[in-house]
Amino acid sequence: MASTSSFDYASQQVAIYLNGFNLIIGIPGGFLNILVFLSLKTFRENTCSFYLIIVSCLNVGQLLLGALSRFVISGFSIDWTIMSRPYCKLRIYLFQTFSLITLT
């Protein structure tokens, strides 16, 4: 039977590689969405494109708050939430807010 340290190591590796992949693909993809919706005139005249721009911005913010901080904690053992109490509270609040806004 595997020990808890091997499970901890496995979960740490999964968090590092999956969050890294999400960051590498998600953040440029979100910025490309924003760029496309802001640059093309047909999208600027469409009413639903405003909603898609907002959702893309919130998704990038969600990645930066959730995946980036988890990646830094798991990969480099730097916990920003311990270093800054306002960041700790603001991170949770903004992450939940972004998540709920993108669902509506």
C-alpha positions in Angstrom: 0.0 0.0 0.0 1.3 3.4 -0.9 2.1 5.9 1.8 0.6 9.3 2.2 3.8 11.0 1.1 3.7 9.3 -2.3 0.0 10.5 -2.6 1.1 14.0 -1.6 3.9 13.9 -4.2 1.6 12.6 -6.9 -1.1 15.3 -6.2 1.7 18.0 -6.2 2.9 16.8 -9.6 -0.6 16.7 -11.0 -1.2 20.2 -9.7 2.0 21.5 -11.2 1.6 20.0 -14.7 -2.2 20.5 -15.2 -2.2 24.0 -13.8 0.9 24.8 -15.9 -0.9 23.5 -19.0 -4.0 25.5 -18.2 -2.0 28.6 -17.7 0.0 28.2 -20.9 -3.1 27.5 -23.0 -5.8 29.5 -21.1 -4.3 32.9 -20.7 -3.1 33.5 -24.3 -6.4 32.0 -25.5 -8.4 34.4 -23.3 -6.4 37.4 -24.6 -6.9 36.2 -28.1 -10.6 36.1 -27.5 -10.5 39.6 -26.2 -8.4 40.8 -29.1 -10.7 39.2 -31.7 -13.9 40.6 -30.1 -12.4 44.1 -29.8 -10.7 44.3 -33.2 -13.3 43.1 -35.7 -16.1 45.6 -36.5 -18.8 42.9 -36.9 -18.2 41.8 -33.3 -18.1 45.3 -31.9 -21.6 46.0 -33.4 -23.0 42.8 -32.0 -24.7 43.1 -28.6 -23.6 39.6 -27.3 -20.0 40.3 -28.1 -19.9 42.7 -25.1 -20.9 39.8 -22.9 -18.3 37.5 -24.5 -15.6 40.1 -23.9 -16.5 40.4 -20.2 -16.6 36.6 -19.8 -13.2 36.3 -21.5 -11.7 38.9 -19.1 -13.3 37.2 -16.1 -11.9 33.8 -17.3 -8.4 35.2 -17.6 -8.8 36.7 -14.1 -10.0 33.4 -12.8 -7.0 31.7 -14.2 -4.6 34.2 -12.8 -6.2 34.1 -9.3 -6.9 30.3 -9.1 -4.5 28.4 -11.3 -1.5 30.7 -11.0 -1.5 30.9 -7.3 -2.0 27.1 -7.0 0.8 26.6 -9.5 3.2 28.8 -7.4 2.2 27.1 -4.2 2.6 23.6 -5.5 5.6 24.2 -7.7 7.7 26.6 -5.8 6.4 26.4 -2.2 5.6 30.1 -2.2 2.3 30.8 -0.6 1.2 34.4 -1.2 -1.8 33.9 1.0 0.4 33.6 4.1 2.5 36.6 3.1 -0.4 39.0 2.6 -3.7 38.8 4.5 -5.5 41.2 2.2 -4.5 39.2 -0.8 -5.7 36.0 0.9 -9.2 37.5 1.4 -9.3 39.3 -1.9 -8.2 36.2 -3.8 -11.1 34.1 -2.5 -13.6 36.8 -3.0 -12.6 37.6 -6.5 -12.3 34.0 -7.5 -15.8 33.2 -6.3 -17.2 36.4 -7.9 -15.6 35.7 -11.3 -16.8 32.1 -11.2 -20.4 33.1 -10.4 -20.4 35.9 -13.0 -19.2 33.7 -15.8 -22.0 31.2 -15.1 -24.8 33.8 -15.6 
